[in-house]
């Protein structure tokens, strides 16, 4: 009986540990699903980052323009071919009027280092939240390391960055969201 107990007790402890380890990831855990246009937007922003990395490789620096012209350098420089499809990639797919992304105001806020990571992440581009949300309750933000953050209206209200009655996320120098203040509108 002692040998059986020496085997059963550690197995039981291991089983409980495995259940606790898997518990938050089980089928009952909530899954956040983003709308298709939010996902397509994030993919476009990642493609823009890849284009900006290529631009920097070719020129030795990030674009120096501001707003839509910052991103327009991808086409103007020849990194992206000047086609309707390339120009369309510079606008959020969630926008009803093909509004270009808000992009870095490089004239007022030049990028310190591009591409960058770690604590030195800088905002590069975001959906234009000034004209209303392009997506249901959120906007995407491209950072200098190529990551895309989805900023949710409800979370920004909860953090106290936006008033409780806010219906959009302002982008640009007057934005109460620090990550969005160095961006210029199209």
Phi and psi in degrees as a GROMACS rama.xvg file:
@    title "Ramachandran Plot"
@    xaxis  label "Phi"
@    yaxis  label "Psi"
@TYPE xy
-65.2704  -39.701  UNK-2
-67.5079  -41.2096  UNK-3
-61.9148  -42.3179  UNK-4
-65.0729  -37.1137  UNK-5
-66.7572  -23.5333  UNK-6
-91.6634  -42.7364  UNK-7
-69.7856  -42.5511  UNK-8
-62.5971  -50.3257  UNK-9
-62.5226  -35.7143  UNK-10
-64.502  -40.8419  UNK-11
-65.136  -42.8888  UNK-12
-61.9255  -43.2502  UNK-13
-63.1332  -42.831  UNK-14
-62.4768  -43.7619  UNK-15
-64.2412  -42.263  UNK-16
-61.7579  -42.3281  UNK-17
-65.0843  -40.3075  UNK-18
-63.9251  -43.3048  UNK-19
-65.8014  -36.1538  UNK-20
-67.8983  -40.6432  UNK-21
-82.7257  -18.576  UNK-22
-51.8418  -50.331  UNK-23
-67.7302  -17.5167  UNK-24
-103.469  5.76129  UNK-25
-70.0385  -179.093  UNK-26
-63.5024  -24.7415  UNK-27
-83.2759  -9.00763  UNK-28
-70.2344  139.395  UNK-29
-66.8181  142.09  UNK-30
-114.73  124.871  UNK-31
-86.4784  118.499  UNK-32
-111.391  130.621  UNK-33
-94.2757  146.931  UNK-34
-58.8141  157.821  UNK-35
-58.34  -40.3996  UNK-36
-69.1919  -29.5516  UNK-37
-67.8205  -41.2221  UNK-38
-68.0793  -42.3721  UNK-39
-63.4122  -38.976  UNK-40
-60.6073  -46.8907  UNK-41
-61.1392  -39.6255  UNK-42
-63.8728  -41.5874  UNK-43
-63.5069  -41.6679  UNK-44
-64.4868  -38.3414  UNK-45
-65.9024  -37.7329  UNK-46
-65.3769  -39.3405  UNK-47
-60.8883  -42.8466  UNK-48
-60.7883  -45.0363  UNK-49
-60.4556  -40.5463  UNK-50
-63.8461  -40.5942  UNK-51
-66.4121  -35.6486  UNK-52
-63.7484  -42.9286  UNK-53
-65.2236  -40.5039  UNK-54
-58.2636  -47.404  UNK-55
-63.0733  -38.5044  UNK-56
-62.9124  -40.8736  UNK-57
-75.5636  -37.6534  UNK-58
-103.295  -20.0416  UNK-59
88.2111  2.66243  UNK-60
-155.888  162.718  UNK-61
-77.3348  162.56  UNK-62
-55.1435  148.813  UNK-63
-109.002  0.0706743  UNK-64
-80.1712  -176.809  UNK-65
-129.625  152.128  UNK-66
61.9558  -137.481  UNK-67
-60.3514  -32.693  UNK-68
-65.8003  -30.3887  UNK-69
-57.4027  -49.826  UNK-70
-75.7196  -30.5995  UNK-71
-60.4724  -20.9047  UNK-72
-60.063  -24.8011  UNK-73
-60.9679  -39.8983  UNK-74
-82.6612  -46.2832  UNK-75
-60.3485  -33.4511  UNK-76
-85.389  -11.7687  UNK-77
90.6769  2.29762  UNK-78
-61.7609  -42.8239  UNK-79
-110.246  138.699  UNK-80
-62.5254  142.28  UNK-81
-79.1892  86.6494  UNK-82
-130.628  160.788  UNK-83
-56.9227  -36.2627  UNK-84
-65.2781  -42.1359  UNK-85
-65.2933  -43.4752  UNK-86
-64.8349  -35.4123  UNK-87
-65.1284  -29.4609  UNK-88
-68.9953  -10.4329  UNK-89
-90.1378  5.62233  UNK-90
-123.613  147.107  UNK-91
-67.7112  130.753  UNK-92
-67.9865  -15.2382  UNK-93
-84.5328  -9.05913  UNK-94
-76.0882  135.294  UNK-95
-74.3774  -24.9064  UNK-96
-120.185  27.3077  UNK-97
53.0963  41.6267  UNK-98
-67.3749  131.703  UNK-99
-64.245  155.842  UNK-100
-63.9628  146.995  UNK-101
-71.1911  139.31  UNK-102
-135.965  172.075  UNK-103
-50.9171  134.591  UNK-104
-88.3243  79.9885  UNK-105
-70.3713  -19.2102  UNK-106
-73.6026  -40.9131  UNK-107
-88.9089  -31.4834  UNK-108
-132.243  74.1464  UNK-109
-59.612  147.223  UNK-110
-68.1106  130.327  UNK-111
-67.5892  -41.7942  UNK-112
-153.609  132.971  UNK-113
-139.667  138.128  UNK-114
-70.1065  159.04  UNK-115
-140.219  162.801  UNK-116
-144.004  -167.342  UNK-117
65.5676  -141.027  UNK-118
-75.4804  -8.05257  UNK-119
-95.7253  23.6747  UNK-120
-64.0949  137.796  UNK-121
-127.778  150.974  UNK-122
-75.0572  137.129  UNK-123
-112.466  -48.8928  UNK-124
-156.866  158.035  UNK-125
-155.202  162.3  UNK-126
-59.7263  150.026  UNK-127
-82.3403  97.3158  UNK-128
-82.5088  -7.19248  UNK-129
-67.7759  -28.1986  UNK-130
-97.7842  20.1044  UNK-131
102.211  160.602  UNK-132
-70.5852  134.65  UNK-133
-75.5305  -24.5293  UNK-134
-124.279  161.536  UNK-135
-67.8934  97.0898  UNK-136
79.2091  14.9154  UNK-137
-158.358  165.606  UNK-138
-137.047  156.568  UNK-139
-98.6992  145.367  UNK-140
-128.33  122.04  UNK-141
-87.3534  130.912  UNK-142
-108.192  165.592  UNK-143
-65.5695  -14.2112  UNK-144
-93.5533  1.59162  UNK-145
94.422  -4.414  UNK-146
-76.8372  153.316  UNK-147
-121.367  121.404  UNK-148
-97.6888  138.463  UNK-149
-101.704  111.302  UNK-150
-90.302  122.29  UNK-151
-99.6705  134.525  UNK-152
-54.7811  -48.4624  UNK-153
-60.2441  -40.7299  UNK-154
-68.1014  -37.3732  UNK-155
-68.8453  -34.5227  UNK-156
-66.7917  -43.9119  UNK-157
-62.037  -37.9503  UNK-158
-74.5483  -6.64163  UNK-159
83.2339  10.0238  UNK-160
-80.7167  -24.0835  UNK-161
-127.423  150.651  UNK-162
-67.6124  156.079  UNK-163
-57.8895  -26.055  UNK-164
-95.7125  10.839  UNK-165
-62.4186  141.271  UNK-166
-119.719  -4.50024  UNK-167
-146.149  167.584  UNK-168
-110.933  107.244  UNK-169
-66.2708  141.146  UNK-170
-121.087  140.096  UNK-171
120.471  -175.159  UNK-172
-60.9004  -24.7137  UNK-173
-92.846  3.38692  UNK-174
-67.5605  137.835  UNK-175
-77.4343  -4.82238  UNK-176
-94.4373  109.878  UNK-177
-52.7363  -37.4378  UNK-178
-64.1006  -20.1346  UNK-179
-103.225  -3.43553  UNK-180
-74.1807  -23.4073  UNK-181
-94.6297  14.4244  UNK-182
-103.665  148.457  UNK-183
-112.949  142.226  UNK-184
-74.2313  156.286  UNK-185
